[in-house]
């Protein structure tokens, strides 16, 4: 449930359209619901998250079986129109699809979706998702898909890393209209500092594990971003496009 659903429920109760028993039936699983299989409890669904944060719980899929993922998604889907699973391998997505054929898999962003993607809302808030290189696209796609789930307008700018800075500078006028920028980079991880030094909008940096040996699976760009000389740059964890999208949504909610 979310704030609008609870408001609608209480309004209907106050107007005598429904009774207390019906209200109780709707909210009895708040704030969480236990899920079990073979007498083993494997999940506690946070059914209160949308009330607190504005978006329902997202399923982190690695380490879970297809059956567990479908059970969690099915229970969340009873209360929410759109459910998201992240970091889903192709093999796991195929296993989920056999049990839950209504799910949709976005291979590049490794995201599973239950429900229909909403139309982008007509607001003056937009997020630019920028990649340093083509190898960073999977993480950028993860961020983009989650923003689109929230109905946010997303502008994409790909392959504008610092090795050819003129590519970024050519797009600078359009970036100045962005409410928030998410910058995704591996290798040396320098692009977020450049973007944050050029724009007034909040910039969220996402280090990726893309690059050659000395990248240390993304630790090298992570440290670069954490040591940025561009004041106010926000950094999320390695390959965490989803986390960057949530940070952008929190900024939007504050505005």
C-alpha positions as CSV (number, residue, x, y, z in Angstrom):
1,X,0.0,0.0,0.0
2,X,1.0,3.6,-0.5
3,X,-0.2,7.0,0.9
4,X,-2.9,7.4,-1.8
5,X,-4.2,3.9,-1.3
6,X,-4.5,4.4,2.5
7,X,-6.1,7.8,2.0
8,X,-8.7,6.4,-0.4
9,X,-9.4,3.5,2.0
10,X,-10.0,5.9,5.0
11,X,-12.1,8.2,2.9
12,X,-14.3,5.3,1.9
13,X,-14.6,4.3,5.5
14,X,-15.6,7.8,6.7
15,X,-18.2,8.0,3.9
16,X,-19.7,4.7,5.0
17,X,-18.9,3.0,1.6
18,X,-17.0,0.2,3.4
19,X,-16.8,-1.2,6.9
20,X,-14.1,-1.8,9.4
21,X,-13.7,-5.4,8.5
22,X,-12.9,-4.4,4.9
23,X,-10.4,-1.9,6.1
24,X,-8.7,-4.4,8.3
25,X,-8.6,-6.9,5.5
26,X,-6.7,-4.4,3.4
27,X,-4.1,-3.4,6.1
28,X,-3.7,-6.6,8.0
29,X,-0.3,-7.4,6.3
30,X,1.2,-4.0,7.3
31,X,4.0,-3.4,8.2
32,X,5.4,-6.7,6.9
33,X,4.4,-10.2,5.8
34,X,6.2,-13.4,6.4
35,X,6.7,-15.9,3.5
36,X,7.5,-19.5,4.1
37,X,8.1,-22.7,2.1
38,X,8.5,-26.2,3.4
39,X,8.1,-24.8,6.9
40,X,11.0,-22.5,6.5
41,X,10.5,-18.7,6.6
42,X,12.6,-17.2,3.8
43,X,11.4,-13.6,3.5
44,X,9.7,-10.8,5.4
45,X,8.1,-8.5,2.8
46,X,8.2,-4.8,3.7
47,X,4.6,-4.0,2.9
48,X,5.0,-0.6,4.6
49,X,7.8,0.7,2.4
50,X,5.7,2.6,-0.1
51,X,4.0,4.4,2.8
52,X,7.4,5.5,4.2
53,X,9.4,6.0,1.0
54,X,6.9,6.4,-1.8
55,X,8.0,3.3,-3.7
56,X,7.3,-0.4,-2.9
57,X,10.1,-2.9,-2.0
58,X,12.4,-3.9,-4.8
59,X,13.5,-7.5,-5.0
60,X,17.3,-8.1,-5.0
61,X,17.4,-11.4,-7.0
62,X,20.9,-12.9,-6.7
63,X,20.9,-15.7,-4.2
64,X,17.2,-16.3,-4.4
65,X,15.5,-19.2,-6.2
66,X,13.0,-18.5,-9.0
67,X,10.3,-19.8,-6.7
68,X,11.2,-17.4,-3.9
69,X,11.3,-14.4,-6.3
70,X,7.9,-15.3,-7.8
71,X,6.4,-15.7,-4.3
72,X,7.7,-12.3,-3.2
73,X,6.7,-10.6,-6.4
74,X,3.2,-12.1,-6.3
75,X,2.5,-10.9,-2.8
76,X,3.8,-7.4,-3.5
77,X,1.8,-7.3,-6.7
78,X,-1.4,-7.7,-4.8
79,X,-0.9,-4.2,-3.3
80,X,1.1,-2.5,-6.0
81,X,0.8,-2.1,-9.8
82,X,4.4,-2.4,-10.6
83,X,7.1,-4.7,-9.0
84,X,10.8,-4.7,-9.8
85,X,13.5,-7.3,-9.5
86,X,17.2,-6.3,-9.9
87,X,20.5,-7.9,-10.9
88,X,18.7,-10.8,-12.6
89,X,20.8,-13.1,-14.7
90,X,19.5,-14.4,-18.0
91,X,19.3,-18.0,-16.6
92,X,17.4,-16.9,-13.5
93,X,15.0,-14.8,-15.6
94,X,14.2,-17.8,-17.8
95,X,13.5,-19.9,-14.7
96,X,11.2,-17.1,-13.3
97,X,9.4,-16.8,-16.7
98,X,8.4,-20.5,-16.6
99,X,6.6,-19.9,-13.3
100,X,5.5,-16.4,-13.9
101,X,5.0,-15.8,-17.6
102,X,3.5,-12.3,-17.1
103,X,6.9,-11.0,-16.0
104,X,9.0,-9.0,-18.4
105,X,12.8,-9.2,-18.6
106,X,15.0,-6.3,-19.6
107,X,18.3,-8.1,-20.4
108,X,20.7,-5.2,-20.6
109,X,19.6,-3.7,-17.3
110,X,19.1,-7.2,-15.8
111,X,15.7,-6.1,-14.4
112,X,12.5,-8.1,-14.1
113,X,9.2,-6.3,-14.1
114,X,5.7,-7.3,-13.1
115,X,3.1,-4.8,-14.4
116,X,3.0,-2.1,-17.1
117,X,5.6,0.7,-17.3
118,X,3.8,4.0,-16.7
119,X,3.9,7.0,-19.0
120,X,6.5,9.6,-18.1
121,X,4.9,12.4,-16.0
122,X,4.7,15.9,-17.4
123,X,6.8,17.8,-14.8
124,X,9.8,20.1,-14.9
125,X,11.9,17.4,-13.2
126,X,14.2,15.3,-15.4
127,X,17.2,13.1,-14.8
128,X,20.1,12.8,-17.2
129,X,21.8,9.4,-17.2
130,X,25.3,9.7,-18.6
131,X,27.8,7.0,-19.4
132,X,31.6,7.3,-19.9
133,X,31.7,4.3,-22.3
134,X,29.5,1.7,-23.9
135,X,30.6,-0.9,-21.4
136,X,28.8,1.1,-18.7
137,X,25.5,0.8,-20.4
138,X,24.1,-2.1,-18.4
139,X,24.4,-0.1,-15.1
140,X,23.0,3.0,-16.8
141,X,20.1,1.0,-18.1
142,X,19.3,-0.3,-14.6
143,X,19.1,3.3,-13.3
144,X,17.0,4.4,-16.3
145,X,14.5,1.6,-16.0
146,X,13.9,2.2,-12.3
147,X,13.4,5.9,-13.0
148,X,10.9,5.1,-15.7
149,X,9.1,2.8,-13.3
150,X,8.6,5.9,-11.2
151,X,7.3,7.8,-14.3
152,X,10.3,10.2,-14.4
153,X,11.5,11.7,-17.6
154,X,15.0,10.4,-18.4
155,X,17.5,11.9,-20.9
156,X,20.3,9.5,-22.0
157,X,23.8,10.6,-23.1
158,X,26.2,7.7,-23.8
159,X,29.9,7.2,-24.5
160,X,31.1,10.7,-23.6
161,X,34.1,9.8,-21.4
162,X,37.1,12.0,-20.6
163,X,39.3,10.3,-23.3
164,X,37.3,12.4,-25.8
165,X,36.0,15.3,-23.7
166,X,34.7,17.2,-26.7
167,X,31.9,14.7,-26.9
168,X,30.6,15.8,-23.5
169,X,31.1,19.5,-24.2
170,X,29.1,19.3,-27.3
171,X,26.1,18.2,-25.3
172,X,26.6,20.6,-22.4
173,X,23.7,23.0,-23.3
174,X,21.1,20.2,-23.0
175,X,22.6,18.9,-19.7
176,X,22.1,22.3,-18.1
177,X,18.3,21.7,-18.0
178,X,18.7,18.5,-16.0
179,X,17.3,18.4,-12.4
180,X,19.7,15.6,-11.5
181,X,22.6,13.9,-13.4
182,X,23.6,10.3,-12.8
183,X,27.0,9.7,-14.2
184,X,28.1,6.1,-14.8
185,X,31.8,5.4,-15.3
186,X,34.4,2.6,-15.0
187,X,38.1,2.7,-15.9
188,X,39.6,5.9,-14.2
189,X,36.1,7.1,-13.1
190,X,36.9,10.7,-13.9
191,X,33.8,11.7,-15.8
192,X,31.6,12.5,-12.7
193,X,34.1,15.0,-11.4
194,X,34.0,16.8,-14.8
195,X,30.2,16.9,-15.0
196,X,29.9,18.0,-11.3
197,X,32.4,20.8,-12.0
198,X,30.3,22.1,-15.0
199,X,26.7,21.9,-13.7
200,X,24.7,23.3,-10.8
201,X,22.4,20.3,-10.6
202,X,23.1,17.5,-8.1
203,X,25.4,14.8,-9.6
204,X,25.3,11.2,-8.5
205,X,28.3,9.1,-9.5
206,X,28.1,5.4,-10.1
207,X,31.4,3.5,-10.4
208,X,31.3,0.3,-12.6
209,X,33.4,-2.8,-12.7
210,X,34.2,-2.1,-16.4
211,X,37.8,-1.7,-17.3
212,X,41.2,-3.3,-17.4
213,X,43.0,-5.2,-14.7
214,X,44.0,-2.4,-12.4
215,X,40.4,-1.3,-12.0
216,X,40.1,-3.9,-9.1
217,X,36.6,-4.8,-10.1
218,X,35.4,-1.2,-9.7
219,X,37.4,-0.2,-6.6
220,X,39.7,2.1,-8.7
221,X,36.8,4.3,-10.1
222,X,35.1,4.2,-6.7
223,X,38.1,5.7,-5.0
224,X,38.5,8.3,-7.7
225,X,34.9,9.4,-7.2
226,X,35.2,9.5,-3.5
227,X,38.3,11.6,-3.8
228,X,36.7,14.0,-6.3
229,X,37.7,17.7,-6.2
230,X,34.2,18.6,-7.4
231,X,32.4,19.6,-4.1
232,X,29.1,17.9,-3.4
233,X,29.5,15.0,-5.7
234,X,27.4,12.0,-4.4
235,X,28.8,8.5,-4.9
236,X,26.9,5.2,-4.7
237,X,28.4,1.7,-4.6
238,X,30.0,-0.2,-7.5
239,X,27.5,-1.2,-10.2
240,X,24.6,0.3,-8.2
241,X,22.5,1.9,-10.9
242,X,19.4,1.2,-8.9
243,X,20.8,3.0,-5.8
244,X,21.6,6.1,-7.9
245,X,18.0,6.1,-9.3
246,X,16.6,6.0,-5.8
247,X,18.9,8.8,-4.7
248,X,17.6,10.9,-7.6
249,X,14.0,10.1,-6.7
250,X,14.6,11.2,-3.1
251,X,16.0,14.5,-4.4
252,X,12.8,14.9,-6.5
253,X,10.6,14.1,-3.5
254,X,12.3,16.8,-1.5
255,X,11.6,19.3,-4.3
